Amino acid sequence: MTSIDPVTLAVLKGRLEQIADEMDATLYRSAFNPIIAEARDACHGLYHATTGDTLVQGTKGLPIFVGAMAFAVKAVIAKVEREGGLEPGDTFLFNDPYSGGTHLNDFRLVRPVFRDGTLFCWLASVGHWLDIGGNVPGGYNPKATESFQEGVRFPPVKLFSAGRLNQDIVDILAANTRVPTSNWGDLNGQLNALDLGERRFAALLDEYGDRIVDAAFAAFSDRAEALMRAAIRALPDGRYGFEDVLDNDGITDEPLTIALDLTIDGDRMVLDFSRSSAPAQGPINISHATTVAACYVALKHVFTEVPANAGCLRPITFTVPETTLLGAGAPKPMAGYTETILRLIGVVLGALAEADPDRATAAPFGTINALSLAGHRADGSRWVMFSFFGGGLGGNPETDGLSHANNPISTATIPPVEILEAAYPVVFTQWALRPDSAGAGAHRGGLGAVYEIETLTDADVFLLGERGKVAPFGVKGGHSAALNRFGWQVPEGWASPPMVSKVTDVRVRAGERVRLETPGGGGFGHPAERDREALKRDLRLGYVTREAAARDYALTTGDEQ
């Protein structure tokens, strides 16, 4: 095998990450839909020629996609092995959540990179498209009982054959969306990103040579494996368990359990989810690939020094039975996968905290609150707004949790109010921190938020969220945070969903409002141990009301002086 010196290895690591970062930036700047352009719900990377394993990822891409994309490339490799016919200029498109996807809105493009007629590696792009048909605009159908009610499903198909566009596929895509122009713009943004990545990578290979770059790929994976084994070895051997629940599946109002039994044995780790609930009727199932990807994200939060490529998963065994909602197959609905992976990540972090209590942090708000509004403008054109929203992160041994933050599944940013109001006929009448939403503690949780939206046309309303029944928990004596709350205006006042965090079949008139109040994060440590000056500051800023301070922190009038 070709040897490579440490300096060259470091330079190549930076150069390759820069290629993926440039691909990310190209898509962000050219996508039509704000969920990609502003929220950065996308990812790019380079993948192994024969295994599909992750070689390099960008530093800005959505982490959950990084883990799942390897399975996507593997699905394309399997298709090529069955059918043959791979050529330079081919590009595969698909969104199948059961074969390396996440949910139907996330479209993947996978392209082979050839050198002297031989396959060298794969480039891949994924982005969240705004609408892909189905019963509900935006794709998040809380009442779906099978994937056919969520949108159109594409297995891996050739969008380009030897550089020639298959227009039939584009026509099918356009016919199966309420917003064809938006999807067309996002598709071209992803294609442009792949084009740029291919050019940049070819230039790198020309400069350093194929053998040196191939050796660097192997070295990256070996180093990630070694660091992960060392990190696992530093934890005490044993078996640790943790579990949490989802409110319901949108169909039956019963909680569903996500349970983990974590075994550490030397430099190996086993993650066993066998005790989790059976596949659900409603759209909160996820596939085996998504479960592995979510575990990857959780482990990266804990072992931050481990590089992000397939090597870090070599010491880890996953047990994800098909008899659980974490290993579901077709045609189980999966639109709300984000809610399930949030709980799954929390369960992994909880089990690791059992192994090493110094790593314990309180729960974050734990829901993206996938809200879709849809209607027709005065000229008859269709509009579909989808967005996700922020909340509080959990208190930790060092600090209070962040307020109005993103969930730990991603680096995606909450779309700015100015962009949403410019793109859609809506007005945000409130966008503010939510008082008393944080779990009390020596280090309190971060605050959730209040979003109140007035529609300027009649609009249909759909929400797929969580944490409406079981609040984000505190640790080491910290209190739980506030529950998630959603409502909409009716003639009698305000209505709320029977399923608390999930609703469909709601219609508001022009000038009426919907209101979302997101959870904060759980508290860390007993509230009595909170610094009095920090508590007084919270009172001055309106983060905590006097009533809550008296109840949770035993603050008296004299203490405020």
VENGI-V400486 format. One record per pair of residues at least 24 apart in sequence whose C-alpha atoms are under 8 Angstrom apart, sorted by the first residue. I is the first residue (numbers start at 1). J is the second residue. D is the distance in Angstrom with one decimal. If there is no record, write none. Layout:
i/j/d
I/J/D
I/J/D
This chain:
i/j/d
1/215/7.2
2/211/6.7
2/212/6.7
2/215/6.0
3/212/7.8
3/215/7.0
4/212/6.9
4/215/7.0
4/216/7.1
9/216/6.0
12/213/7.5
12/216/7.3
13/216/7.9
16/56/6.8
16/201/7.7
17/56/6.4
17/57/6.2
17/58/5.3
17/59/7.0
18/58/7.0
19/58/7.6
19/197/6.0
19/200/6.4
19/201/7.1
20/44/5.6
20/45/5.5
20/46/7.6
20/56/7.6
20/57/6.0
20/58/4.5
20/59/7.8
20/197/7.0
21/58/4.7
21/59/6.3
21/60/6.5
21/61/7.8
22/193/7.7
22/196/7.9
22/197/7.5
23/193/4.6
23/194/6.8
23/196/6.6
23/197/5.9
24/58/7.2
24/60/7.0
24/61/6.6
24/193/7.1
26/189/7.0
26/192/7.1
26/193/5.5
27/186/7.7
27/189/4.9
27/190/5.7
27/192/7.4
27/193/5.9
28/189/7.9
30/185/7.4
30/186/7.4
30/189/5.3
31/185/5.7
31/186/4.6
31/187/7.9
31/188/7.8
31/189/5.4
31/190/8.0
32/182/5.3
32/183/7.5
32/185/5.2
32/186/5.7
33/129/7.3
33/130/6.5
33/182/5.9
33/183/7.8
33/185/8.0
33/186/7.0
34/415/6.9
34/419/7.4
34/420/7.7
35/128/6.9
35/129/7.9
35/130/7.5
35/386/7.7
35/387/7.0
35/415/7.0
36/127/6.5
36/128/6.5
36/129/7.9
38/413/7.0
38/414/7.8
38/415/5.6
38/416/7.5
39/412/5.1
39/413/4.5
39/414/5.6
39/415/5.2
40/411/7.8
40/412/5.1
40/413/6.6
41/127/6.0
41/128/5.9
41/412/5.8
42/125/7.5
42/126/5.3
42/127/4.2
42/128/6.5
43/125/5.9
43/126/5.4
43/127/6.7
44/123/7.5
44/124/5.7
44/125/4.6
44/126/6.6
45/123/6.0
45/124/5.7
45/125/7.0
46/121/6.9
46/122/5.7
46/123/4.8
46/124/6.6
47/73/7.3
47/121/5.8
47/122/5.0
47/123/6.3
47/124/7.7
48/120/7.8
48/121/5.1
48/122/6.4
49/119/6.4
49/120/5.6
49/121/4.1
49/122/6.0
50/77/7.3
50/121/7.9
51/77/7.9
52/77/7.3
52/122/7.6
53/309/7.7
53/310/5.6
54/309/5.1
54/310/5.0
55/217/6.1
55/220/7.5
55/221/7.1
55/309/5.4
55/310/6.7
56/308/7.4
56/309/6.2
57/308/7.1
57/309/7.4
60/411/6.9
61/411/7.1
62/409/7.8
62/410/5.2
62/411/5.7
62/412/6.4
63/297/6.3
63/409/6.7
63/410/5.5
63/411/7.1
64/290/7.8
64/293/5.7
64/294/5.9
64/296/7.9
64/297/6.3
64/409/6.2
64/410/6.7
65/126/7.5
65/293/7.3
66/293/7.3
67/290/7.7
67/292/7.1
67/293/4.1
67/294/7.4
67/296/6.4
67/297/7.7
68/100/5.9
68/101/6.6
68/102/7.3
68/289/5.8
68/290/5.8
68/292/7.6
68/293/5.1
69/100/6.5
69/101/7.4
69/124/7.6
69/126/8.0
70/100/7.4
71/99/7.0
71/100/4.3
71/101/7.7
71/289/6.3
72/99/6.4
72/100/3.9
72/101/6.2
72/108/7.6
73/100/7.5
73/110/6.7
73/122/7.6
73/124/7.6
74/100/7.6
75/99/6.0
75/100/6.6
75/156/7.4
76/110/7.6
76/156/6.2
79/156/7.5
87/112/7.9
87/161/7.5
87/162/5.7
88/112/6.8
88/113/7.0
88/114/6.3
88/162/5.6
88/163/7.4
89/160/6.8
89/161/6.3
89/162/4.2
89/163/4.1
89/164/7.7
90/158/6.8
90/159/7.5
90/160/5.0
90/161/4.6
90/162/4.9
90/163/5.9
91/158/5.8
91/159/5.6
91/160/4.9
91/161/6.9
91/163/7.9
92/156/6.0
92/157/5.3
92/158/4.4
92/159/5.5
92/160/7.0
93/154/7.6
93/155/7.8
93/156/5.6
93/157/5.5
93/158/6.3
93/159/5.9
94/153/7.7
94/154/4.9
94/155/5.2
94/156/4.7
94/157/6.5
95/153/6.2
95/154/5.4
95/155/6.7
95/156/7.8
96/153/5.8
96/154/5.6
96/155/5.4
96/156/7.7
97/287/7.0
97/334/7.4
98/287/5.9
98/289/7.9
98/329/6.0
98/330/6.5
99/155/7.8
99/289/7.8
100/289/5.8
100/290/7.5
101/289/7.6
101/290/7.4
102/286/7.3
102/287/7.5
102/290/6.0
102/334/7.6
102/337/7.0
103/334/5.7
103/335/5.4
103/336/7.8
103/337/6.8
104/132/7.3
104/139/7.7
104/150/7.3
104/151/6.6
104/152/7.2
104/153/6.4
104/334/8.0
104/335/6.9
105/129/5.2
105/130/6.9
105/131/6.7
105/132/6.3
105/139/6.8
109/190/7.4
109/191/7.8
111/194/7.6
113/198/7.1
123/194/6.8
123/197/7.5
123/198/7.6
124/194/7.2
125/190/6.2
125/193/7.6
125/194/7.1
126/190/7.5
127/186/7.7
127/190/7.6
129/182/7.9
129/183/6.0
129/186/6.9
130/179/7.5
130/182/7.2
130/183/6.9
130/384/7.7
130/385/8.0
130/386/7.0
131/177/5.6
131/178/6.4
131/179/6.5
131/183/7.6
131/384/7.7
132/173/7.9
132/176/6.0
132/177/4.7
132/178/7.4
133/176/5.2
133/177/4.7
133/178/6.6
136/462/7.6
137/178/7.4
137/372/6.9
137/373/7.7
137/374/6.5
137/384/6.3
138/372/6.0
138/384/6.6
138/385/7.3
138/386/6.0
139/335/6.7
140/335/5.4
140/336/6.5
140/370/7.0
140/372/7.6
140/462/7.5
140/463/7.4
140/464/6.4
141/283/7.4
141/335/6.8
141/462/7.3
141/464/7.3
141/504/7.3
142/249/7.8
142/250/5.3
142/251/7.8
142/282/6.9
142/283/6.4
142/336/7.7
142/462/7.7
142/463/7.1
142/464/5.7
142/502/6.0
142/503/6.3
142/504/6.6
143/250/5.7
143/251/6.0
143/282/6.2
143/283/7.3
143/504/7.4
144/281/7.9
144/282/5.6
144/283/5.9
144/333/6.3
145/251/8.0
145/281/5.3
145/282/5.0
145/283/6.7
145/332/6.7
145/333/5.8
146/281/7.9
146/282/7.7
146/283/7.8
146/331/5.3
146/332/4.9
146/333/4.6
147/330/7.5
147/331/5.4
147/332/5.9
147/333/4.4
147/334/7.0
148/331/7.6
150/333/7.2
150/335/6.7
151/176/7.9
152/176/6.7
178/382/7.0
178/384/7.8
179/382/7.3
179/383/7.5
179/384/7.5
220/307/7.8
220/309/7.6
220/311/7.7
221/309/6.2
221/310/6.3
221/311/4.2
221/312/7.2
222/311/6.0
223/307/7.8
223/311/7.4
224/306/5.6
224/307/5.3
224/308/7.3
224/309/6.9
224/310/7.8
224/311/5.1
224/312/4.9
225/311/4.6
225/312/4.6
225/313/7.1
225/314/6.3
225/315/7.0
226/312/7.9
227/305/7.7
227/306/5.7
227/312/7.6
228/303/7.6
228/306/6.1
228/312/5.5
228/313/7.9
228/315/7.3
229/267/4.7
229/268/6.7
229/315/6.4
230/267/6.6
231/267/7.8
231/303/6.9
232/264/7.2
232/266/7.1
232/267/5.2
232/268/6.5
232/269/7.1
233/265/7.9
233/266/5.2
233/267/4.6
233/268/7.6
235/264/7.5
235/355/6.7
235/356/6.8
236/264/7.1
236/355/6.5
236/356/7.7
237/263/7.4
237/264/4.8
237/265/5.1
237/266/6.4
238/263/5.8
238/264/5.4
238/265/6.8
238/355/7.7
239/263/4.4
239/264/6.5
240/351/5.8
240/352/7.7
240/354/6.3
240/355/6.5
241/351/5.4
241/354/7.6
242/347/5.8
242/348/7.5
242/350/5.9
242/351/5.1
243/347/5.7
244/343/6.8
244/347/6.5
245/343/7.4
245/470/7.5
246/340/7.4
246/343/7.4
246/466/6.8
246/467/7.3
246/470/7.7
247/466/6.1
247/467/6.4
247/468/6.5
247/469/5.7
247/470/6.8
247/501/7.6
248/499/7.5
249/280/6.3
249/281/6.7
249/282/4.7
249/283/6.4
249/284/6.0
250/282/5.5
250/283/7.3
250/499/6.5
250/502/6.0
250/503/7.8
251/281/6.6
251/282/5.6
252/281/7.8
252/282/8.0
253/499/6.5
258/343/7.3
258/344/6.5
258/347/7.4
259/347/7.0
260/347/6.7
260/348/7.1
260/351/7.3
261/351/7.7
262/351/6.6
262/352/7.9
267/315/6.9
268/315/5.0
268/316/5.9
268/317/8.0
269/315/6.4
269/316/4.9
269/317/6.3
270/316/5.7
270/317/4.7
270/318/6.0
270/319/7.6
271/316/7.4
271/317/6.2
271/318/5.0
271/319/6.1
272/318/6.1
272/319/4.5
272/320/6.5
273/319/6.0
273/320/5.5
273/321/7.4
273/326/7.9
274/319/6.9
274/320/6.3
274/321/6.0
274/324/7.0
275/324/8.0
276/324/5.8
276/325/7.2
276/326/7.7
277/324/5.4
277/325/6.1
278/323/5.5
278/324/4.1
278/325/5.2
279/323/6.5
279/324/5.0
279/325/3.7
279/326/7.4
279/327/7.9
279/328/6.0
279/332/7.7
280/325/6.1
280/332/7.8
281/332/7.3
281/333/7.7
282/332/7.9
282/333/6.3
283/332/7.4
283/333/4.4
283/334/4.6
283/335/5.4
283/336/5.3
283/337/7.3
284/325/7.7
284/333/7.0
284/334/5.5
284/335/6.8
284/336/4.8
284/337/5.4
284/339/6.9
284/340/6.0
285/325/4.9
285/326/6.1
285/327/7.8
285/328/6.2
285/332/6.9
285/333/6.4
285/334/5.0
285/336/7.4
285/337/6.2
285/340/7.2
286/325/6.2
286/326/5.0
286/327/6.2
286/328/5.9
286/334/5.8
286/337/5.7
286/340/7.3
286/341/8.0
287/325/7.9
287/326/5.8
287/327/4.6
287/328/5.1
287/329/6.5
288/320/6.4
288/322/8.0
288/326/6.2
288/327/4.4
288/328/7.1
290/341/7.8
291/320/7.8
291/326/6.1
291/327/7.4
291/341/7.1
291/344/7.8
292/318/7.2
294/341/5.9
294/344/7.1
294/345/6.1
294/409/7.5
295/344/7.5
295/345/6.3
295/348/6.9
297/345/7.3
297/409/6.7
298/345/5.2
298/346/7.7
298/348/6.4
298/349/6.4
299/348/7.8
299/349/7.8
302/349/7.7
302/359/7.8
336/464/6.7
338/367/7.6
338/368/7.1
339/366/7.2
339/367/5.6
339/368/6.9
339/465/6.8
339/466/6.5
341/409/7.7
342/366/5.7
342/367/6.9
342/407/7.7
342/408/7.6
342/409/6.6
345/409/7.8
358/397/7.8
360/396/7.1
360/397/7.7
360/475/7.4
361/394/6.2
361/395/6.1
361/396/4.6
361/397/7.0
361/475/6.8
361/524/6.8
362/393/7.9
362/394/4.4
362/395/5.4
362/396/6.3
362/445/7.5
362/472/7.7
362/473/6.2
362/474/4.8
362/475/5.3
362/478/7.8
362/521/6.9
362/522/4.9
362/523/5.9
362/524/5.8
363/393/6.8
363/394/4.9
363/395/7.9
363/472/5.1
363/473/5.3
363/474/6.4
363/521/5.8
363/522/5.2
364/391/7.8
364/392/6.0
364/393/4.1
364/394/4.6
364/407/7.1
364/408/7.9
364/445/7.9
364/472/6.2
364/520/7.0
364/521/4.5
364/522/6.5
365/391/5.6
365/392/5.4
365/393/6.0
365/394/7.6
365/407/7.3
365/448/7.5
365/467/7.5
365/471/8.0
365/472/5.8
365/481/7.9
365/518/7.5
365/519/5.2
365/520/5.3
365/521/5.1
365/522/7.8
366/407/6.6
366/466/7.2
366/467/6.7
366/472/7.0
367/407/7.4
367/465/5.8
367/466/5.3
367/467/6.6
368/407/7.3
368/465/6.4
368/466/8.0
369/463/6.6
369/464/5.9
369/465/4.2
369/466/7.0
370/463/5.6
370/464/5.1
370/465/6.0
371/461/7.5
371/462/5.8
371/463/4.6
371/464/6.6
372/461/6.0
372/462/5.1
372/463/6.4
373/459/6.1
373/460/5.6
373/461/4.9
373/462/6.6
374/459/5.2
374/460/5.3
374/461/6.9
375/457/6.8
375/458/6.1
375/459/4.6
375/460/6.4
376/457/7.0
376/458/7.5
376/459/7.7
377/425/7.7
377/457/6.7
383/424/6.9
384/424/7.8
385/420/7.9
385/424/6.6
387/414/8.0
387/415/7.1
388/414/6.6
388/415/7.8
389/414/6.0
389/518/7.9
390/414/6.6
390/448/6.8
390/449/6.8
390/518/7.1
391/446/7.5
391/447/6.3
391/448/3.9
391/449/5.9
391/518/5.6
391/519/5.7
391/520/5.4
391/521/7.4
392/438/6.9
392/445/6.3
392/446/4.0
392/447/4.6
392/448/4.7
392/519/6.5
392/520/3.8
392/521/4.4
393/445/5.9
393/446/5.1
393/447/7.7
393/520/6.5
393/521/4.4
393/522/7.3
394/439/8.0
394/444/7.4
394/445/4.6
394/446/6.3
394/474/7.5
394/520/7.7
394/521/4.1
394/522/4.8
394/523/6.1
394/524/7.4
395/441/7.6
395/443/5.2
395/444/5.2
395/445/4.4
395/446/7.1
395/474/7.9
395/521/6.8
395/522/6.2
395/523/5.0
395/524/4.8
396/443/6.5
396/523/7.8
396/524/5.6
397/443/7.4
397/524/7.0
398/443/7.7
399/443/5.8
400/443/4.6
400/444/5.0
400/445/5.6
400/446/6.4
400/523/7.9
401/443/7.5
401/444/6.5
401/445/4.4
401/446/4.2
401/447/7.9
401/521/6.6
402/445/7.2
402/446/4.5
402/447/7.2
403/433/7.7
403/445/7.8
403/446/4.0
403/447/4.4
403/448/6.2
403/520/7.4
404/433/7.0
404/446/7.2
404/447/6.2
404/448/5.5
404/449/6.1
425/455/6.3
425/456/5.2
425/457/6.8
426/453/6.6
426/454/5.7
426/455/4.5
426/456/5.5
427/453/5.7
427/454/5.1
427/455/6.5
427/456/7.4
428/452/5.7
428/453/4.4
428/454/6.2
429/453/5.8
429/454/6.7
433/543/7.7
434/517/7.1
434/518/7.7
434/543/7.4
435/542/6.4
435/543/4.8
435/544/5.6
435/545/6.9
436/482/7.4
436/543/6.2
436/544/5.0
436/545/6.6
436/548/6.7
437/481/5.7
437/482/4.7
437/483/7.9
437/518/7.9
437/519/5.9
437/520/4.9
437/521/7.8
438/480/7.7
438/481/4.9
438/482/6.5
438/519/7.3
438/520/4.3
438/521/5.4
438/522/6.3
438/523/7.2
439/473/7.8
439/474/6.7
439/478/6.8
439/479/4.9
439/480/4.7
439/481/3.9
439/482/7.0
439/520/6.7
439/521/5.9
439/522/4.3
439/523/4.4
440/478/5.9
440/479/5.1
440/480/7.3
440/481/7.5
440/522/7.2
440/523/4.9
440/524/7.6
440/526/7.8
440/527/5.6
440/552/6.5
440/553/7.6
441/474/7.9
441/477/7.2
441/478/4.5
441/479/6.2
441/523/4.4
441/524/5.0
441/525/5.0
441/526/5.0
441/527/3.9
441/528/7.5
441/529/7.4
441/530/6.4
442/478/7.2
442/523/7.3
442/524/5.9
442/525/4.8
442/526/5.4
442/527/4.8
442/528/6.8
442/529/4.9
442/530/3.9
442/531/7.1
443/523/6.0
443/524/5.1
443/525/6.5
443/527/7.8
443/530/6.5
444/478/7.6
444/521/7.8
444/522/6.9
444/523/4.4
444/524/6.1
444/527/7.9
445/481/7.3
445/520/6.2
445/521/4.2
445/522/4.9
445/523/4.7
445/524/7.3
446/520/5.4
446/521/5.2
446/522/7.8
447/519/7.2
447/520/4.4
447/521/6.7
447/543/7.4
448/517/7.2
448/518/5.0
448/519/4.8
448/520/4.1
448/521/7.5
449/516/8.0
449/517/5.8
449/518/5.3
449/519/7.4
449/520/7.8
450/515/7.3
450/516/5.8
450/517/4.5
450/518/6.5
451/515/5.7
451/516/5.1
451/517/6.5
452/513/6.6
452/514/5.7
452/515/4.3
452/516/6.4
453/513/5.2
453/514/5.4
453/515/6.4
454/510/7.7
454/511/5.8
454/512/5.5
454/513/4.2
454/514/6.7
455/508/7.8
455/509/7.4
455/510/5.4
455/511/5.6
455/512/6.2
455/513/6.4
456/510/4.8
456/511/5.7
457/509/6.6
457/510/4.2
457/511/7.3
458/507/7.3
458/508/5.8
458/509/4.3
458/510/4.6
459/507/5.7
459/508/5.4
459/509/6.4
459/510/7.4
460/505/7.1
460/506/5.8
460/507/4.5
460/508/6.5
461/503/7.9
461/504/6.4
461/505/7.0
461/506/5.2
461/507/5.9
461/508/7.4
462/502/7.7
462/503/5.6
462/504/4.7
462/505/7.2
462/506/7.0
463/501/7.2
463/502/5.2
463/503/5.2
463/504/6.7
464/501/6.5
464/502/4.6
464/503/6.8
465/501/4.9
465/502/5.7
466/501/5.2
466/502/7.5
467/501/7.1
467/519/7.5
468/500/5.6
468/501/5.2
469/500/7.4
471/519/7.6
472/519/7.5
472/520/7.5
472/521/6.1
472/522/5.4
473/521/7.6
473/522/4.9
473/523/7.5
474/521/7.9
474/522/4.2
474/523/4.6
474/524/5.8
474/525/7.9
475/522/7.4
475/523/6.5
475/524/5.2
475/525/6.4
476/524/6.0
476/525/4.7
476/526/6.8
477/523/7.9
477/524/6.7
477/525/4.8
477/526/4.4
477/527/7.5
478/522/6.8
478/523/4.2
478/524/4.5
478/525/4.6
478/526/5.0
478/527/6.4
479/522/6.1
479/523/5.2
479/524/7.6
479/526/7.8
479/527/7.8
480/521/7.5
480/522/4.8
480/523/6.4
481/519/6.3
481/520/5.3
481/521/5.5
481/522/4.9
481/523/7.3
482/519/5.1
482/520/6.1
483/518/7.3
483/519/5.3
484/516/7.9
484/517/6.0
484/518/4.9
484/519/5.1
485/516/6.0
485/517/5.0
485/518/6.5
486/514/7.6
486/515/5.7
486/516/4.6
486/517/6.2
487/514/5.8
487/515/5.2
487/516/6.7
488/512/7.9
488/513/5.9
488/514/4.2
488/515/6.1
489/513/5.7
489/514/6.4
527/552/6.7
527/553/5.5
528/553/5.7
528/554/7.5
532/559/8.0
536/560/6.4
